Amino acid sequence: MPVLVITGTGTEVGKTVTTAAVAATALAAGRSVAVLKAAQTGVRPDERGDADEVARLAGPVTAGELARFPEPLAPGTAARRAGMAPVHPHEVAEAAAKLATEHDLVLVEGAGGLLVRFDAAGGTLADTARLLNAPVLVVASAGLGTLNTTELTARELRARELDFAGVVIGSWPDEPDLACRCNVADLPEVAGAPLLGALPAGAGALPPAAFRAAAPGWLGARLDGTWDAEAFRVRQAP
């Protein structure tokens, strides 16, 4: 798995912190890691972007982004409104493939969900994954509504014949309600793919050293971690 594409079921589901956890866990396993943000929106030139945040939390990764647009919008819309050239799926794939020749693992983080448009032609992160023939990790929310958005994303991945690596819950609450607890069992069923981890709420606010030490315990074996999906399901069963 030299390249892993990371998307979300929507915005604010914990995608960047999950990317950082995957990176930190791979680094702890002795792998060299690069993180590529396909398109950064809503951030000024002098502000830290998502790739920078991954590097801050995870440690010594090669971090980069292909494009940055000032307004917090879908990349294609943000590029058009700014009068800037958009990023295209083939450009993301080419950059990731180059990084893969120099690193053990390349994490390509999208913007928002799988079908958020990069350009006027309708190019998406799904197109990038297809060009790379790379597995896709989906970050989902924990609570009510997540089953629908996760299943829709899973259906699109299968329709495009993309490799669906699994689902990670991007922010598991300290006091999960009934919906969250039921979703632990239901998410892998509606996704047709394994649950590969659950990050605690507020993980991104931890000091970097604490984040790096804890990250392997949040992710399953396919992501180099020690998290046990079945044990988690049993603990959270309503």
C-alpha positions as CSV (number, residue, x, y, z in Angstrom):
1,M,0.0,0.0,0.0
2,P,2.4,2.7,-1.1
3,V,-0.4,5.3,-1.6
4,L,-3.5,5.6,0.5
5,V,-6.2,8.1,-0.4
6,I,-8.1,9.5,2.6
7,T,-11.5,11.0,2.2
8,G,-14.5,11.9,4.4
9,T,-18.2,11.4,4.3
10,G,-18.4,15.2,4.5
11,T,-16.6,18.1,6.1
12,E,-15.6,18.3,9.8
13,V,-15.5,14.6,10.3
14,G,-11.9,14.4,11.5
15,K,-10.2,13.7,8.2
16,T,-7.0,15.7,8.9
17,V,-6.5,14.3,12.4
18,T,-7.1,10.8,11.1
19,T,-4.5,11.4,8.4
20,A,-2.1,12.5,11.2
21,A,-2.9,9.4,13.2
22,V,-2.2,7.1,10.2
23,A,1.0,9.0,9.5
24,A,2.2,8.8,13.1
25,T,1.4,5.1,13.3
26,A,3.3,4.4,10.1
27,L,6.3,6.4,11.4
28,A,6.2,4.4,14.6
29,A,6.4,1.3,12.5
30,G,9.6,2.5,10.9
31,R,8.1,3.7,7.5
32,S,8.9,6.9,5.7
33,V,5.8,9.0,5.1
34,A,4.7,11.8,2.8
35,V,1.4,13.7,3.1
36,L,-0.1,15.4,0.1
37,K,-3.1,17.7,0.4
38,A,-4.8,17.8,-3.0
39,A,-6.3,21.2,-2.6
40,Q,-6.3,23.5,0.5
41,T,-9.2,25.9,0.8
42,G,-10.1,28.6,3.3
43,V,-6.6,29.3,4.4
44,R,-4.4,32.4,3.8
45,P,-0.9,32.0,2.3
46,D,0.6,32.8,5.7
47,E,-1.6,30.3,7.6
48,R,-0.9,26.6,8.4
49,G,-2.7,24.2,6.1
50,D,-3.9,20.7,6.8
51,A,-0.7,19.1,5.6
52,D,1.2,21.3,8.1
53,E,-1.1,20.2,10.9
54,V,-0.5,16.6,10.0
55,A,3.3,17.2,10.2
56,R,2.9,19.0,13.6
57,L,1.0,16.1,15.1
58,A,2.6,13.2,13.4
59,G,6.3,14.1,13.3
60,P,8.8,14.0,10.5
61,V,6.7,13.6,7.4
62,T,7.2,15.2,4.0
63,A,4.2,17.5,3.8
64,G,2.9,19.4,0.7
65,E,-0.1,20.7,-1.0
66,L,-0.8,21.2,-4.7
67,A,-3.0,24.3,-4.6
68,R,-4.3,26.7,-2.0
69,F,-7.5,28.9,-2.5
70,P,-8.6,31.6,0.0
71,E,-12.3,30.9,0.4
72,P,-13.6,27.9,2.4
73,L,-15.5,26.3,-0.5
74,A,-15.2,23.3,-2.7
75,P,-11.8,23.5,-4.6
76,G,-13.4,24.0,-8.0
77,T,-15.6,26.8,-6.8
78,A,-12.8,28.4,-4.7
79,A,-10.5,28.3,-7.7
80,R,-13.1,29.9,-10.0
81,R,-14.0,32.6,-7.6
82,A,-10.3,33.4,-7.0
83,G,-9.5,33.5,-10.7
84,M,-6.9,30.8,-10.1
85,A,-6.1,27.7,-12.0
86,P,-7.8,24.7,-10.5
87,V,-6.0,21.5,-9.5
88,H,-6.8,18.4,-11.7
89,P,-7.0,14.8,-10.6
90,H,-4.1,13.8,-12.9
91,E,-1.9,16.4,-11.3
92,V,-2.6,15.0,-7.8
93,A,-1.9,11.5,-9.0
94,E,1.4,12.5,-10.7
95,A,2.6,14.3,-7.5
96,A,1.6,11.3,-5.3
97,A,3.2,8.8,-7.7
98,K,6.5,10.8,-7.5
99,L,6.4,10.9,-3.7
100,A,5.8,7.2,-3.7
101,T,9.2,6.6,-5.4
102,E,10.8,8.3,-2.4
103,H,8.7,7.2,0.6
104,D,7.2,4.0,2.0
105,L,3.8,5.5,2.3
106,V,2.0,8.5,0.7
107,L,-1.2,9.8,2.2
108,V,-3.3,11.8,-0.2
109,E,-5.9,13.8,1.8
110,G,-8.9,15.2,-0.1
111,A,-11.1,18.1,0.6
112,G,-14.5,17.3,2.0
113,G,-16.1,14.2,0.6
114,L,-15.2,11.8,-2.2
115,L,-17.1,13.7,-5.0
116,V,-16.2,17.3,-4.2
117,R,-15.2,18.8,-7.5
118,F,-11.6,19.9,-8.2
119,D,-12.3,21.6,-11.5
120,A,-14.9,22.6,-14.1
121,A,-14.7,19.2,-15.8
122,G,-16.0,17.5,-12.6
123,G,-12.7,15.9,-11.6
124,T,-12.7,14.5,-8.1
125,L,-10.6,12.6,-5.5
126,A,-12.2,9.4,-6.7
127,D,-10.6,10.1,-10.1
128,T,-7.3,10.5,-8.5
129,A,-7.7,7.2,-6.6
130,R,-8.5,5.5,-9.9
131,L,-5.5,6.9,-11.6
132,L,-3.3,5.8,-8.8
133,N,-5.0,2.4,-8.4
134,A,-4.9,3.3,-4.7
135,P,-7.1,2.1,-1.8
136,V,-9.4,4.7,-0.2
137,L,-9.9,5.1,3.5
138,V,-13.2,6.8,4.5
139,V,-13.4,8.9,7.7
140,A,-16.9,9.0,9.1
141,S,-18.7,10.7,12.0
142,A,-19.9,8.7,14.9
143,G,-23.4,9.8,15.4
144,L,-26.9,10.0,13.9
145,G,-26.8,10.4,10.1
146,T,-23.5,8.7,9.5
147,L,-24.9,5.4,8.2
148,N,-26.5,7.2,5.2
149,T,-23.5,9.2,4.2
150,T,-21.1,6.3,4.7
151,E,-23.2,3.9,2.6
152,L,-23.6,6.5,-0.2
153,T,-19.8,6.9,-0.2
154,A,-19.3,3.1,-0.2
155,R,-21.7,2.6,-3.1
156,E,-19.9,5.2,-5.1
157,L,-16.5,3.5,-4.4
158,R,-17.9,0.2,-5.5
159,A,-19.6,1.7,-8.6
160,R,-16.2,3.0,-9.7
161,E,-14.5,-0.3,-8.8
162,L,-12.2,1.4,-6.3
163,D,-10.5,-0.4,-3.5
164,F,-12.3,0.5,-0.3
165,A,-9.8,0.0,2.5
166,G,-12.3,0.6,5.4
167,V,-13.8,3.2,7.7
168,V,-12.3,5.1,10.6
169,I,-14.5,7.0,13.0
170,G,-12.9,10.4,13.1
171,S,-14.1,11.6,16.5
172,W,-15.5,9.2,19.1
173,P,-17.2,11.1,21.9
174,D,-16.3,10.8,25.6
175,E,-20.0,9.9,26.3
176,P,-21.4,8.2,23.2
177,D,-25.2,8.2,22.9
178,L,-27.3,5.3,21.7
179,A,-26.9,6.1,18.0
180,C,-23.1,6.2,18.3
181,R,-23.0,2.9,20.1
182,C,-25.3,1.2,17.6
183,N,-23.3,2.6,14.7
184,V,-20.2,0.7,15.8
185,A,-21.9,-2.5,14.6
186,D,-23.9,-0.9,11.8
187,L,-21.1,1.1,10.1
188,P,-19.1,-1.9,8.7
189,E,-22.4,-3.5,7.6
190,V,-23.6,-0.6,5.6
191,A,-20.1,0.1,4.2
192,G,-19.4,-3.5,3.3
193,A,-15.9,-2.8,4.6
194,P,-14.1,-3.1,8.0
195,L,-14.0,-0.6,10.7
196,L,-10.4,0.2,11.0
197,G,-10.3,2.6,13.9
198,A,-11.8,5.2,16.1
199,L,-10.1,8.4,17.2
200,P,-11.1,10.0,20.6
201,A,-12.8,13.4,20.4
202,G,-10.2,16.1,20.9
203,A,-7.3,14.0,19.7
204,G,-6.0,16.8,17.6
205,A,-5.7,19.0,20.7
206,L,-3.2,16.7,22.4
207,P,0.4,17.7,22.6
208,P,2.3,16.1,19.6
209,A,4.3,13.7,21.8
210,A,1.1,12.4,23.4
211,F,-0.7,12.2,20.1
212,R,2.2,10.1,18.5
213,A,2.3,7.8,21.5
214,A,-1.4,7.1,21.4
215,A,-2.1,7.0,17.7
216,P,-1.3,3.3,17.1
217,G,-4.0,2.4,19.7
218,W,-6.6,4.2,17.7
219,L,-6.1,2.3,14.4
220,G,-6.3,-1.3,13.4
221,A,-3.7,-3.7,12.1
222,R,-4.2,-2.8,8.4
223,L,-3.1,0.7,9.3
224,D,-0.1,-0.6,11.4
225,G,-2.0,-0.1,14.7
226,T,-3.1,-2.2,17.6
227,W,-6.8,-1.2,17.9
228,D,-9.2,-4.1,18.1
229,A,-12.5,-3.6,16.3
230,E,-14.3,-6.5,17.9
231,A,-13.2,-5.6,21.4
232,F,-14.4,-2.0,20.8
233,R,-17.7,-3.2,19.5
234,V,-18.3,-5.4,22.5
235,R,-17.4,-2.5,24.9
236,Q,-19.8,-0.1,23.1
237,A,-22.7,-2.5,22.6
238,P,-25.9,-1.0,23.8
